[in-house]
Amino acid sequence: MQKRSSVLVGVTGLLLMATTVPAFAADEPTAPTSRVAPPMVEDGAPVEPGSVTDKPSAGAVIGSDGGGALEEDAPIPGETEGAAEDTDPVFPGKPGDELFPDARTCETARFAHISRNTQNTMSVKYKTFVKNDLNYAVDFKFTSKKSGTTNVGASINISGEVKVLWLGKLKVDVNGSVSRSWTSELGVETGGKVKAHSTVKGDYGIMKENVYGYVALQHSNCSIGAKQYMEVWAPYREGWRISG
């Protein structure tokens, strides 16, 4: 799965006014794409090439619950950094009034700006594994047995209004599947063939769209006020990560 790299569509017309940002009242995703991604396999995972599937064998060895802490920002196979864009957005002003006809005037409003589309990560909600001590490969099956929720958030405390602002920005400019809140499903399966004398691990979790940028205020003279920088994330899908 590849990272979306089209962070900004240009420097003109990027303003997302707080009054025009969609409300996104529904907590769960409504995008036509499947909630669950195909199983993702890390490079070097001890599985037979091409064997990983979302329809595991009926007689496969069942995964055991994994121990250890759950990772909030586990890497997603195939994800890379997006394109960087540090240029401030340009907001076209309106003609001035009768006293100052050559002046530019803009609506005073807060906006969000993406400076960098960072690597997406997974918030792990369940861990499992299968250990194969035999001299040949065996079928394995993992089933998600624990659920969890991931919400839109930021590296600093922000208001609900700013979260909605960021959610609208992400949805329009980066990933149309982002959601305010996402709760992972139970009973989602994956499987394949684990190689001889190997241990295959499975993490089930929610994928997070991650960006870095700032929120600022555009003044009536079209100038930009102090910028508040932050990392921002929003959930957009869930699925299995297979590793060794």
N, C-alpha and C positions, 0 to 999 in steps of 0.2 A: 504494500500500500504506500503510495507516494504522498509526500507532503504537498499541499497546495501552495504554490509559490506566487500566485498573482495577488499580492498583498494590497496594492493600491491601483486603482484604475486611472489615475492621473492626479495632477495637483489642483485641478479645477473642479468644483462641484462636490468636494468631499465632506462638506458640512452636514452633520447629522444633528439637527436641532432637537432639544429635549421634547419639544411639543410634537415632533413629527416621527419620533422613534416608535416602531410598533410595540404594543404592550406585551405581546407574547404571554398571555394569561395562562395558557395551558402549561403545566409543569412537564409533561411528557412530550417527546418528540412527535411531530406530525409529518415529517418528511417522508416521501414515498420510498426512500431507500430502506433496506432491512435494518431493524434494530441491531442485529447481530452480524458482525463481520465474519468473513471466512477465517478459519484458524490460521494464525500467523506463526511461522517457524523461524527461530533464530538461527543464524549461521552457526554451524558446528553442533547443532542439537543431535543427540544420538538416536536418530530415527532413520528408517529406510527411506531413501529419496522417493518422493511422490506418494508415500503411504498415508500421510496425514489427511484426514477427512472429517466432515461433520456428521458422517454416518458410520460410526465404528462397528466392528464385528460383534455379533451377539455373544460369542464365546470369549471375548477379550478379558484380560486381567483388569480388574477394577482398580482405579487409583485410590491411594490412601490419603487421608487429610494431611496436608503439609504443616510443618511447624514454623516458628519464627514470625517476626513482625511482617505485616503487610506493607508493601511499598506504595507510597503516595504518588511517586513519579518514576515508575519503571519505564525503561526504554521500549519503544515499539519497533519491531523489525522493519527495516526499510525506510524509516522516517529520517528526514534530513532538515537542515535549516532552510527557511525560505529566503527570499530576496530581501535585502535591507533597503529602507527608504527613510532617511533622516530629514528630508526637506519638509519644512513647515507647509501645511496646506495653504493655498491662496483662495481667498473668498472674494468673488467679484462684488463690488459695492454698487449701490444705486446712486443716481445723480443727486447732488445736494439741493438745498432749498433755494428760495429766491435770493437770500442774502449771500449764500456761498454756493453758487451753481456748479462750480468745478470740484467741490468737495465730494468725497465718497461717504456714503452712510450705509451701515450694515445693521442687521437686527442683533441686538445683544443676546447672546445665547452661549451656553456651555457646549463643548464638542469633545469627541474622542479622536485621537490620532494614533495610528499604528506606526511605530518606528521600525520594528523588526518582527518578522514572523518566525518565532522560535520553534524548536523541535517539539512535536507533540509527544505526550507521554500517556501512560496508563495508570489509573488509580486501582490497585489490585484489591479485589474483594474476597477472593478465595484462592487457596493454594493446595495443590495435590501432587502426587508423584507415583511412579511405578518403578521398582527395581527388578532388573532381569539378571539373575545369576546363572542362567543357562548358557549353553554353547551355541545357541541359535536365536534368531529374532522371534519375538512373540508379539501378538496383538495386545494393545492396551486401550482402555477407555476411561476418559475423564468426564465427570458430570458436575456442573456447578451446584454446590450444596448450600452456599451461603450468599446472601445478597447484601447490597450496600447502596448508598446514595452519594452522588457527587453533584455539587451545585456550582453555578457560576460564581467566581470569586476573584480576589486580587491580593497582591502581596502587602497591601496596606488596607486599613479600614476605609471602606467606601459606603456611601448611602445606597439605598435601594434604587433611587433615581439614576445614580451613576452606573449601577449594575445593568439597568435597562438600557442605558446609553451604550455601554460596551457590547451588550448582547446584540443590539441592533447593528452596530458597526461590524462585529464579527460575522453576523448572519449575511449581511449584504456584501461585504468586501472579501471575506476569507472562506467561510464554510457555512452553507445554507442549512446544514443539519444541526447546528449548535442549539442547545436547549438550556433553559433556566435551571432545570433540575432533571436528573436521570437516575432511576433506580434499576439496578441490574436484575436479570431474570434468574430463576432457579430452574434446574433440570436441563440446561443447555449442554449438549454432548459434543465431544470431539474424540478422536482416536487415531491409531496408526500402528506401526510396527516399531518397537524399541529394539535396538541392536543388542547382540549378545554381550553379557557382562557390562551392562550400562544402566544408568538411571535417567529416566526422562521426567521432566518436571512440567507442570502446567499451572499457569496463572490465569484466573478469569477476572476481568475487570472492565472498567469504563474508560474509554479514551477521551483525552482532554485536548482541545484546541488551545494552544499556548501562544501568546503574543506579548510584546513589550511595547509600551507607548506612554502616552500622557493624556490627561484631561486638562483643558484650559478654557478660558472665557474669551470669546470674541466681543470686543467693545463696539459701540455704535460708530466709531471712526474706522472700523475694520482692523484695528490693531489687535494683537493677541496678548492676553495677560499672562500672569505667572503660570507655569506648567507644573502639573503634579504627575511625576513619573511613577510607573508601577508595572508589575507583571500581572497579566490577566489570563484567566482560563475559563473555559466553558465545556461541558460534556457534549459529545456528539455521536458516540456509538459504543458498543460493548463487544467483547469477544475473548477468545482464548489466545494465549501466547505460549508456545511450546519451546522449551529450552532444555539444557543439560545441567 
